[in-house]
Amino acid sequence: MEPAERIGRFTESVIREQTRIAHLFGAINLAQGFPDFDPPRDLVQALEQVLQKGGSHQYANTWGAPEFRVALAEKLTRTSGRSVDPDRELTVTCGSTEAMIASLMAILNPGDRVAVFSPFYENYNADGILSGAQAVHIRLHAPTWNFDRSELREAFAEKGCKAIVICNPSNPCGKVFTREELMEIGQVLEEFDAVAVTDEVYEHIIYDKNRHTHMAALPGMSERVITCSSLSKTYSITGWRLGYVWAAPKWTNAIRKVHDFLTVGAAHPLQMAAVVGLRSEPSYYERLAADYQRKRDAFCLHLDRAGLAYLLPQGAYFLLADISHTQMGDVEFCQFLAQEIGVAAVPGSSFFEYPVTHLVRFHFSRKDETLREAGQRLERLGERI
Ligand SMILES: Cc1ncc(COP(=O)(O)O)c(C=O)c1O
């Protein structure tokens, strides 16, 4: 007896493998994107209180604790301008990771095609395979990461896609889709009776004049957009595993069935404590974005001094750096970087379906002092290559 065939169709996560390499060489981990700083104090205090108080040590309601869904609905209503129903439109999941796979399994049949923008977050490949669907890639073109309208249309008109995955803001390239772009995609969805599954985990990490648009709140999109997101990045609690799907009741009913049998539900006490985060004032989110923008700009100065070219991200906390001049491929470079320079990054090839070996991805969700140390190490790169 062998493991199922589908397991052979995707590899282990390249990102998490780089974390293991970072540990092996004691390198600063700028590979796997999670903060090395603690969440806001009031969330931790709320968790202590919830645990002491009791009453949430058993399963929560499968769709999510009502207190959590109500607070989330209020937040989403405020940020999207669309009234969100906590009972019929929200499902609380174990991170956006579960939200995405549960959504795709709920809407796609084996053999269906799903459009995915490339570069893409590596989970989407595995999600496609696990849900039995076949990915059709639509290229985002550097340096603007714009897409070609005819390629988008072709994915639905000729290749028969039933859905599209949109990571907004995008990991790894930091693209923030504009309202106009999302409306254009929406028109194509309407024309071909298709849907979008969006991954909006970086919705509050947006730079400069860019703005986040909830595609689900655009005119005519409430039935066509399934929004996945999470609290992982917004409140620096990736280990709490709290995410959600916001979708019209028709989709929510289907997604809840998958979710129920996949995980039953997200951790009850953590949902209760996270209500404090969901009720944060707007200033919390402004500060979050400003802090990350400062980290981005400080890290970029180090890259400038290291002689590494990069594209400035509009959102999320990653950037792709160009290593063409090193004469190394991305996998070799990342090994060298971890072992000899003491910084871990991710080979860019893991984000593209076509051969790209001249890019590596760094994340900058690190304390200022960690980033400074990583940056100083990177500045020594010139002496070594
Ligand atoms: C685009 C994207 N989606 C989802 C996730 C995982 O989110 P969660 O912790 O909510 O499962 C990540 C984590 O890096 C991510 O970059």
The ligand as an ORCA input file, in Angstrom:
! r2SCAN-3c Opt
* xyz 0 1
  C      -1.251     34.834      1.477
  C      -1.319     34.040      2.714
  N      -2.463     33.410      3.019
  C      -2.596     32.683      4.126
  C      -1.540     32.543      5.015
  C      -1.738     31.729      6.239
  O      -2.655     32.387      7.031
  P      -3.256     31.744      8.337
  O      -2.234     31.858      9.427
  O      -4.442     32.572      8.597
  O      -3.589     30.326      8.039
  C      -0.329     33.177      4.755
  C       0.823     33.014      5.659
  O       1.939     33.333      5.383
  C      -0.222     33.939      3.580
  O       0.907     34.572      3.265
*
